[in-house]
Amino acid sequence: MMRVAIIGAGPSGLTAAAELARQCASVRVFEKRDGASNLSRAVGITPGSLDLLTPCGAGPAIAAEAVRFTSMIMHHGARPIMRLPLNFDARSSVHGLPQDRTEAHLAAAFQRYGGQVIYGHKVTGLAQDENGVTARFANGDSYHADWLIGADGAHSVVRNALDTPFAGYDLPGDWSIADVQSRTWPHKNNFTGFLLPQGHIAVVVPMAADRYRVIADRPDARAALPVDLPIDHLNRSGTFTIGIRQANSYQKGRVFLVGDAAHQHSPVGGRGMNLGIADAAELARRLVDGTQDGYSAARHPLGRHVLNVSERARRMLQSRGARKALLLGMMHIVNRVPPLQRAAARQLLSG
């Protein structure tokens, strides 16, 4: 039986684990945290991800719990200027769910196939030869497998151990998030975006009943909003720097990279987690059918495409002066023509 070690129990690592275990591989997932995460980093889930997660059972469970977005409403300051309908067909569908709940459904699927996440294991190094890969951990443990998957995020120890370049750059300034509870926010099923002075932006995204993610390119996401968001409880807030990077290869010998370990980009468009899920599902399939050496060649161009699309969208939304005036004019036109609204929604979600 094929033995696979996975480093990292986020959405990408758990997707690979559930799919490999479903197809009868022996899988161990090692996570440096002491337990499951309760954080809500990624939110949006596309139909493509739900389809990929249907065979293991996680897809239907996620869809049953997730918020189904009905529209995207863009504002100029506090004034709404464009509403795009969502979920009117398969190409316009998107759901929202806190990442920790997505991970819980993936972990449950993995466990149904006999898998288990091993917490408290921080990887410190790797050694590989033609017969397999050995992972070494900070507590002195080690594990030998036929293949190893690095799903350990943007600061991947696995990628660094491979000495794989992660070329790119950081965007200037801090972005911020807030995970809040609000019983009275009126947009319970609507993605709301705000174009602010000096090219700044903020968004509010539903994640669960009365729970929302606020993101802004300012140090305080809540203060950046030009409208009142009544907060009953603040679950979490923080700042972060956005990196725009991609590994030059997703494979070295018997070791592979998936998700943020392989690519990093802005949250504009909400594609990060979905791209990682697709990486992991394809790699699992290739390991099972013996075509794993084609993984990097298949996934690297797709990662580059998503990075480029996300950056174009971010630059457009953060534009100033004449470019911003053009963007606002286009939004006004789209808002008046229903076929253009539907076409714009499909384009935004197509990746």
Secondary structure as UniProt FT lines:
FT   STRAND          3..7
FT   HELIX           11..22
FT   TURN            23..24
FT   STRAND          26..31
FT   STRAND          44..45
FT   HELIX           47..52
FT   TURN            53..57
FT   HELIX           58..65
FT   STRAND          67..68
FT   STRAND          71..76
FT   TURN            77..78
FT   STRAND          79..85
FT   HELIX           90..92
FT   STRAND          95..96
FT   HELIX           99..112
FT   TURN            113..114
FT   STRAND          117..119
FT   STRAND          123..129
FT   TURN            130..131
FT   STRAND          132..137
FT   TURN            138..139
FT   STRAND          142..145
FT   STRAND          147..150
FT   TURN            154..155
FT   HELIX           157..161
FT   TURN            162..163
FT   STRAND          166..170
FT   STRAND          175..181
FT   TURN            188..189
FT   STRAND          190..195
FT   HELIX           197..199
FT   STRAND          201..208
FT   TURN            209..210
FT   STRAND          211..216
FT   HELIX           221..224
FT   STRAND          233..240
FT   STRAND          243..247
FT   STRAND          251..252
FT   TURN            253..254
FT   STRAND          255..257
FT   HELIX           259..261
FT   STRAND          263..264
FT   TURN            268..269
FT   HELIX           272..289
FT   HELIX           292..294
FT   HELIX           295..317
FT   HELIX           321..336
FT   HELIX           338..350
//
